[in-house]
Amino acid sequence: MTPRAATLIGLTAILMWSLLSVLTVATGKIPAFQLAAMTFAIGALVAFASFLFRPAAFGALKQPPIAWASSSTLEARRGAGLEGNGEVGRPYLQRPTSFSLVSSSGESHGVGSA
């Protein structure tokens, strides 16, 4: 990257940052999540358009199907705290081994294995 290109990128970043509050006020009464969705949609369209002009960039997406499936699945499971006990969907629910019943008189009656 040339110094001139780096300077232009930096100036563009400063320009976008300075226009942030003006453009935020200009959005009016658009709900925050709708505005975020619209922003990501525009970004996705720009990214896709850039792929059309750079066909070699599609090569970065060529991965074996197991890489796509396993990485997203594992990251989702790690983020939700689901890895470790092999029970899909409800890792935090443990089957009780024993429990106690308390009668109305306050007596505790232990019950064996479930």
N, CA and C atoms as an extended XYZ file, in Angstrom:
342
Properties=species:S:1:pos:R:3:atomname:S:1:resname:S:1:resid:I:1 pbc="F F F"
N         0.853       -1.167        0.000 N   MET     1
C         0.000        0.000        0.000 CA  MET     1
C         0.902        1.233        0.000 C   MET     1
N         0.537        2.152       -0.829 N   THR     2
C         1.335        3.376       -0.928 CA  THR     2
C         0.940        4.335        0.194 C   THR     2
N         1.827        5.258        0.555 N   PRO     3
C         1.484        6.256        1.575 CA  PRO     3
C         0.269        7.094        1.186 C   PRO     3
N         0.130        7.363       -0.103 N   ARG     4
C        -1.015        8.159       -0.554 CA  ARG     4
C        -2.331        7.404       -0.307 C   ARG     4
N        -2.357        6.099       -0.619 N   ALA     5
C        -3.564        5.293       -0.405 CA  ALA     5
C        -3.888        5.201        1.081 C   ALA     5
N        -2.860        5.022        1.912 N   ALA     6
C        -3.079        4.946        3.357 CA  ALA     6
C        -3.638        6.258        3.896 C   ALA     6
N        -3.138        7.377        3.374 N   THR     7
C        -3.638        8.684        3.806 CA  THR     7
C        -5.084        8.879        3.398 C   THR     7
N        -5.434        8.463        2.195 N   LEU     8
C        -6.821        8.587        1.739 CA  LEU     8
C        -7.764        7.717        2.559 C   LEU     8
N        -7.310        6.526        2.908 N   ILE     9
C        -8.134        5.650        3.749 CA  ILE     9
C        -8.340        6.297        5.116 C   ILE     9
N        -7.286        6.866        5.684 N   GLY    10
C        -7.394        7.551        6.977 CA  GLY    10
C        -8.326        8.748        6.913 C   GLY    10
N        -8.229        9.536        5.854 N   LEU    11
C        -9.117       10.690        5.702 CA  LEU    11
C       -10.575       10.253        5.549 C   LEU    11
N       -10.788        9.159        4.840 N   THR    12
C       -12.149        8.630        4.691 CA  THR    12
C       -12.706        8.199        6.043 C   THR    12
N       -11.862        7.568        6.854 N   ALA    13
C       -12.301        7.152        8.187 CA  ALA    13
C       -12.667        8.358        9.045 C   ALA    13
N       -11.862        9.407        8.988 N   ILE    14
C       -12.165       10.630        9.754 CA  ILE    14
C       -13.459       11.259        9.259 C   ILE    14
N       -13.658       11.290        7.949 N   LEU    15
C       -14.885       11.849        7.380 CA  LEU    15
C       -16.114       11.064        7.839 C   LEU    15
N       -16.029        9.730        7.780 N   MET    16
C       -17.173        8.905        8.219 CA  MET    16
C       -17.454        9.111        9.705 C   MET    16
N       -16.413        9.186       10.515 N   TRP    17
C       -16.591        9.382       11.957 CA  TRP    17
C       -17.232       10.740       12.237 C   TRP    17
N       -16.823       11.770       11.508 N   SER    18
C       -17.381       13.098       11.738 CA  SER    18
C       -18.832       13.196       11.276 C   SER    18
N       -19.213       12.404       10.301 N   LEU    19
C       -20.597       12.425        9.824 CA  LEU    19
C       -21.526       11.497       10.606 C   LEU    19
N       -20.980       10.730       11.533 N   LEU    20
C       -21.786        9.750       12.256 CA  LEU    20
C       -22.958       10.394       12.989 C   LEU    20
N       -22.710       11.427       13.759 N   SER    21
C       -23.804       12.042       14.531 CA  SER    21
C       -24.808       12.726       13.619 C   SER    21
N       -24.340       13.369       12.554 N   VAL    22
C       -25.253       14.033       11.616 CA  VAL    22
C       -26.168       13.013       10.963 C   VAL    22
N       -25.596       11.908       10.511 N   LEU    23
C       -26.409       10.889        9.847 CA  LEU    23
C       -27.327       10.166       10.832 C   LEU    23
N       -26.889       10.014       12.079 N   THR    24
C       -27.738        9.379       13.088 CA  THR    24
C       -28.973       10.230       13.353 C   THR    24
N       -28.795       11.534       13.476 N   VAL    25
C       -29.937       12.434       13.693 CA  VAL    25
C       -30.834       12.437       12.464 C   VAL    25
N       -30.247       12.338       11.284 N   ALA    26
C       -31.024       12.367       10.046 CA  ALA    26
C       -31.889       11.132        9.866 C   ALA    26
N       -31.608       10.050       10.589 N   THR    27
C       -32.412        8.834       10.435 CA  THR    27
C       -33.811        9.004       10.999 C   THR    27
N       -34.008        9.992       11.841 N   GLY    28
C       -35.345       10.265       12.359 CA  GLY    28
C       -35.816        9.220       13.337 C   GLY    28
N       -37.005        8.680       13.077 N   LYS    29
C       -37.621        7.760       14.024 CA  LYS    29
C       -37.520        6.304       13.591 C   LYS    29
N       -36.489        5.967       12.845 N   ILE    30
C       -36.286        4.567       12.458 CA  ILE    30
C       -35.823        3.805       13.696 C   ILE    30
N       -36.475        2.697       14.033 N   PRO    31
C       -36.059        1.921       15.214 CA  PRO    31
C       -34.613        1.446       15.101 C   PRO    31
N       -33.956        1.330       16.225 N   ALA    32
C       -32.527        1.012       16.261 CA  ALA    32
C       -32.200       -0.313       15.569 C   ALA    32
N       -32.994       -1.352       15.833 N   PHE    33
C       -32.696       -2.655       15.231 CA  PHE    33
C       -32.946       -2.647       13.727 C   PHE    33
N       -33.952       -1.906       13.286 N   GLN    34
C       -34.194       -1.799       11.844 CA  GLN    34
C       -33.046       -1.050       11.187 C   GLN    34
N       -32.568       -0.001       11.841 N   LEU    35
C       -31.440        0.759       11.305 CA  LEU    35
C       -30.187       -0.113       11.220 C   LEU    35
N       -29.961       -0.920       12.253 N   ALA    36
C       -28.810       -1.828       12.232 CA  ALA    36
C       -28.947       -2.854       11.105 C   ALA    36
N       -30.150       -3.391       10.917 N   ALA    37
C       -30.378       -4.367        9.848 CA  ALA    37
C       -30.157       -3.732        8.478 C   ALA    37
N       -30.623       -2.518        8.312 N   MET    38
C       -30.425       -1.822        7.042 CA  MET    38
C       -28.940       -1.567        6.793 C   MET    38
N       -28.216       -1.199        7.836 N   THR    39
C       -26.786       -0.933        7.712 CA  THR    39
C       -26.038       -2.198        7.306 C   THR    39
N       -26.346       -3.324        7.959 N   PHE    40
C       -25.684       -4.580        7.611 CA  PHE    40
C       -26.071       -5.042        6.208 C   PHE    40
N       -27.306       -4.784        5.789 N   ALA    41
C       -27.724       -5.163        4.440 CA  ALA    41
C       -26.944       -4.371        3.402 C   ALA    41
N       -26.771       -3.086        3.633 N   ILE    42
C       -25.991       -2.260        2.699 CA  ILE    42
C       -24.542       -2.743        2.660 C   ILE    42
N       -23.988       -3.030        3.825 N   GLY    43
C       -22.616       -3.535        3.875 CA  GLY    43
C       -22.459       -4.864        3.149 C   GLY    43
N       -23.444       -5.742        3.303 N   ALA    44
C       -23.398       -7.042        2.624 CA  ALA    44
C       -23.488       -6.861        1.111 C   ALA    44
N       -24.334       -5.939        0.670 N   LEU    45
C       -24.439       -5.690       -0.770 CA  LEU    45
C       -23.139       -5.130       -1.333 C   LEU    45
N       -22.512       -4.223       -0.612 N   VAL    46
C       -21.230       -3.662       -1.063 CA  VAL    46
C       -20.171       -4.766       -1.117 C   VAL    46
N       -20.144       -5.620       -0.092 N   ALA    47
C       -19.172       -6.710       -0.075 CA  ALA    47
C       -19.409       -7.668       -1.236 C   ALA    47
N       -20.671       -8.009       -1.496 N   PHE    48
C       -20.972       -8.909       -2.607 CA  PHE    48
C       -20.589       -8.272       -3.935 C   PHE    48
N       -20.873       -6.978       -4.085 N   ALA    49
C       -20.506       -6.282       -5.318 CA  ALA    49
C       -18.995       -6.282       -5.508 C   ALA    49
N       -18.254       -6.147       -4.410 N   SER    50
C       -16.792       -6.168       -4.530 CA  SER    50
C       -16.300       -7.542       -4.958 C   SER    50
N       -17.024       -8.603       -4.579 N   PHE    51
C       -16.639       -9.945       -5.008 CA  PHE    51
C       -16.852      -10.108       -6.514 C   PHE    51
N       -17.851       -9.424       -7.054 N   LEU    52
C       -18.098       -9.519       -8.490 CA  LEU    52
C       -16.940       -8.925       -9.285 C   LEU    52
N       -16.306       -7.894       -8.736 N   PHE    53
C       -15.190       -7.258       -9.421 CA  PHE    53
C       -13.854       -7.904       -9.087 C   PHE    53
N       -13.842       -8.813       -8.124 N   ARG    54
C       -12.625       -9.535       -7.736 CA  ARG    54
C       -12.938      -11.029       -7.705 C   ARG    54
N       -13.016      -11.683       -8.837 N   PRO    55
C       -13.390      -13.103       -8.868 CA  PRO    55
C       -12.461      -13.995       -8.053 C   PRO    55
N       -11.225      -13.610       -7.899 N   ALA    56
C       -10.285      -14.431       -7.124 CA  ALA    56
C       -10.667      -14.459       -5.646 C   ALA    56
N       -11.439      -13.485       -5.192 N   ALA    57
C       -11.832      -13.435       -3.782 CA  ALA    57
C       -12.755      -14.590       -3.414 C   ALA    57
N       -13.478      -15.138       -4.382 N   PHE    58
C       -14.349      -16.274       -4.093 CA  PHE    58
C       -13.551      -17.487       -3.631 C   PHE    58
N       -12.270      -17.540       -3.982 N   GLY    59
C       -11.417      -18.643       -3.565 CA  GLY    59
C       -11.301      -18.744       -2.054 C   GLY    59
N       -11.451      -17.626       -1.348 N   ALA    60
C       -11.362      -17.643        0.110 CA  ALA    60
C       -12.549      -18.371        0.733 C   ALA    60
N       -13.640      -18.468        0.000 N   LEU    61
C       -14.836      -19.130        0.527 CA  LEU    61
C       -14.842      -20.630        0.252 C   LEU    61
N       -13.919      -21.119       -0.544 N   LYS    62
C       -13.899      -22.540       -0.897 CA  LYS    62
C       -13.250      -23.329        0.235 C   LYS    62
N       -14.059      -23.885        1.066 N   GLN    63
C       -13.636      -24.715        2.188 CA  GLN    63
C       -14.437      -26.010        2.122 C   GLN    63
N       -13.918      -27.085        2.709 N   PRO    64
C       -14.714      -28.311        2.749 CA  PRO    64
C       -15.997      -28.083        3.563 C   PRO    64
N       -17.083      -28.730        3.197 N   PRO    65
C       -18.346      -28.528        3.916 CA  PRO    65
C       -18.226      -28.781        5.419 C   PRO    65
N       -17.379      -29.708        5.826 N   ILE    66
C       -17.243      -29.999        7.253 CA  ILE    66
C       -16.661      -28.802        7.992 C   ILE    66
N       -15.830      -28.019        7.331 N   ALA    67
C       -15.258      -26.837        7.970 CA  ALA    67
C       -16.346      -25.814        8.258 C   ALA    67
N       -17.252      -25.617        7.306 N   TRP    68
C       -18.344      -24.664        7.513 CA  TRP    68
C       -19.286      -25.148        8.610 C   TRP    68
N       -19.649      -26.411        8.572 N   ALA    69
C       -20.622      -26.948        9.531 CA  ALA    69
C       -20.043      -27.040       10.926 C   ALA    69
N       -18.845      -27.585       11.040 N   SER    70
C       -18.304      -27.831       12.374 CA  SER    70
C       -17.879      -26.554       13.071 C   SER    70
N       -17.311      -25.605       12.361 N   SER    71
C       -16.839      -24.395       13.040 CA  SER    71
C       -17.998      -23.590       13.580 C   SER    71
N       -19.063      -23.429       12.808 N   SER    72
C       -20.187      -22.651       13.305 CA  SER    72
C       -20.917      -23.397       14.416 C   SER    72
N       -21.030      -24.710       14.291 N   THR    73
C       -21.698      -25.490       15.320 CA  THR    73
C       -20.912      -25.476       16.620 C   THR    73
N       -19.597      -25.672       16.526 N   LEU    74
C       -18.776      -25.688       17.736 CA  LEU    74
C       -18.754      -24.330       18.412 C   LEU    74
N       -18.652      -23.261       17.637 N   GLU    75
C       -18.624      -21.932       18.237 CA  GLU    75
C       -19.959      -21.615       18.911 C   GLU    75
N       -21.065      -22.011       18.282 N   ALA    76
C       -22.370      -21.774       18.886 CA  ALA    76
C       -22.516      -22.566       20.180 C   ALA    76
N       -22.026      -23.810       20.174 N   ARG    77
C       -22.127      -24.631       21.379 CA  ARG    77
C       -21.247      -24.061       22.487 C   ARG    77
N       -20.037      -23.589       22.130 N   ARG    78
C       -19.162      -23.016       23.148 CA  ARG    78
C       -19.764      -21.743       23.721 C   ARG    78
N       -20.323      -20.908       22.861 N   GLY    79
C       -20.914      -19.648       23.305 CA  GLY    79
C       -22.099      -19.864       24.227 C   GLY    79
N       -22.833      -20.946       24.007 N   ALA    80
C       -24.003      -21.233       24.837 CA  ALA    80
C       -23.658      -22.123       26.023 C   ALA    80
N       -22.392      -22.504       26.150 N   GLY    81
C       -21.977      -23.370       27.252 CA  GLY    81
C       -22.478      -24.788       27.107 C   GLY    81
N       -22.610      -25.264       25.859 N   LEU    82
C       -23.212      -26.578       25.632 CA  LEU    82
C       -22.215      -27.711       25.483 C   LEU    82
N       -20.929      -27.417       25.432 N   GLU    83
C       -19.987      -28.508       25.222 CA  GLU    83
C       -19.708      -29.216       26.540 C   GLU    83
N       -19.331      -30.453       26.440 N   GLY    84
C       -18.834      -31.112       27.643 CA  GLY    84
C       -19.589      -32.320       28.131 C   GLY    84
N       -20.919      -32.327       28.186 N   ASN    85
C       -21.552      -33.496       28.781 CA  ASN    85
C       -22.268      -34.378       27.760 C   ASN    85
N       -22.244      -34.016       26.493 N   GLY    86
C       -22.780      -34.877       25.454 CA  GLY    86
C       -24.284      -34.844       25.319 C   GLY    86
N       -24.988      -34.133       26.152 N   GLU    87
C       -26.434      -34.057       26.043 CA  GLU    87
C       -26.787      -32.797       25.271 C   GLU    87
N       -27.279      -32.950       24.074 N   VAL    88
C       -27.560      -31.816       23.209 CA  VAL    88
C       -28.822      -31.112       23.679 C   VAL    88
N       -28.748      -29.799       23.754 N   GLY    89
C       -29.932      -29.007       24.059 CA  GLY    89
C       -30.136      -28.676       25.514 C   GLY    89
N       -29.797      -29.560       26.424 N   ARG    90
C       -30.042      -29.304       27.839 CA  ARG    90
C       -28.867      -29.748       28.703 C   ARG    90
N       -27.694      -29.173       28.501 N   PRO    91
C       -26.537      -29.636       29.264 CA  PRO    91
C       -26.589      -29.207       30.723 C   PRO    91
N       -27.359      -28.178       31.006 N   TYR    92
C       -27.387      -27.647       32.363 CA  TYR    92
C       -28.391      -28.385       33.241 C   TYR    92
N       -29.246      -29.199       32.647 N   LEU    93
C       -30.211      -29.955       33.426 CA  LEU    93
C       -29.608      -31.307       33.777 C   LEU    93
N       -29.390      -31.531       35.017 N   GLN    94
C       -28.831      -32.796       35.465 CA  GLN    94
C       -29.949      -33.640       36.068 C   GLN    94
N       -29.930      -34.914       35.792 N   ARG    95
C       -30.922      -35.814       36.361 CA  ARG    95
C       -30.616      -35.976       37.846 C   ARG    95
N       -31.571      -35.721       38.704 N   PRO    96
C       -31.300      -35.842       40.141 CA  PRO    96
C       -31.073      -37.297       40.542 C   PRO    96
N       -30.136      -37.499       41.438 N   THR    97
C       -29.887      -38.855       41.921 CA  THR    97
C       -30.704      -39.137       43.170 C   THR    97
N       -30.987      -38.108       43.922 N   SER    98
C       -31.863      -38.266       45.086 CA  SER    98
C       -32.459      -36.915       45.427 C   SER    98
N       -33.562      -36.939       46.158 N   PHE    99
C       -34.181      -35.683       46.556 CA  PHE    99
C       -34.933      -35.914       47.856 C   PHE    99
N       -35.330      -34.831       48.475 N   SER   100
C       -36.045      -34.929       49.751 CA  SER   100
C       -37.431      -34.333       49.622 C   SER   100
N       -38.367      -34.938       50.298 N   LEU   101
C       -39.715      -34.404       50.381 CA  LEU   101
C       -39.923      -33.854       51.783 C   LEU   101
N       -40.509      -32.690       51.875 N   VAL   102
C       -40.779      -32.097       53.182 CA  VAL   102
C       -42.292      -32.096       53.371 C   VAL   102
N       -42.743      -32.715       54.445 N   SER   103
C       -44.181      -32.785       54.708 CA  SER   103
C       -44.651      -31.467       55.315 C   SER   103
N       -45.964      -31.314       55.431 N   SER   104
C       -46.532      -30.087       55.994 CA  SER   104
C       -46.129      -29.891       57.456 C   SER   104
N       -45.752      -30.977       58.148 N   SER   105
C       -45.330      -30.848       59.540 CA  SER   105
C       -43.846      -30.472       59.647 C   SER   105
N       -43.153      -30.369       58.496 N   GLY   106
C       -41.756      -29.958       58.528 CA  GLY   106
C       -40.778      -31.127       58.535 C   GLY   106
N       -41.283      -32.367       58.507 N   GLU   107
C       -40.385      -33.520       58.499 CA  GLU   107
C       -39.834      -33.748       57.092 C   GLU   107
N       -38.570      -34.089       57.039 N   SER   108
C       -37.921      -34.355       55.772 CA  SER   108
C       -37.869      -35.854       55.540 C   SER   108
N       -38.294      -36.287       54.366 N   HIS   109
C       -38.285      -37.697       53.998 CA  HIS   109
C       -37.385      -37.865       52.777 C   HIS   109
N       -36.239      -38.465       52.950 N   GLY   110
C       -35.318      -38.679       51.842 CA  GLY   110
C       -35.831      -39.767       50.927 C   GLY   110
N       -35.673      -39.565       49.658 N   VAL   111
C       -36.080      -40.552       48.657 CA  VAL   111
C       -34.840      -40.969       47.914 C   VAL   111
N       -34.731      -42.242       47.622 N   GLY   112
C       -33.518      -42.790       46.989 CA  GLY   112
C       -33.330      -42.328       45.568 C   GLY   112
N       -32.597      -43.077       44.843 N   SER   113
C       -32.217      -42.777       43.478 CA  SER   113
C       -33.437      -42.647       42.575 C   SER   113
N       -33.372      -41.711       41.658 N   ALA   114
C       -34.507      -41.465       40.769 CA  ALA   114
C       -34.531      -42.468       39.652 C   ALA   114
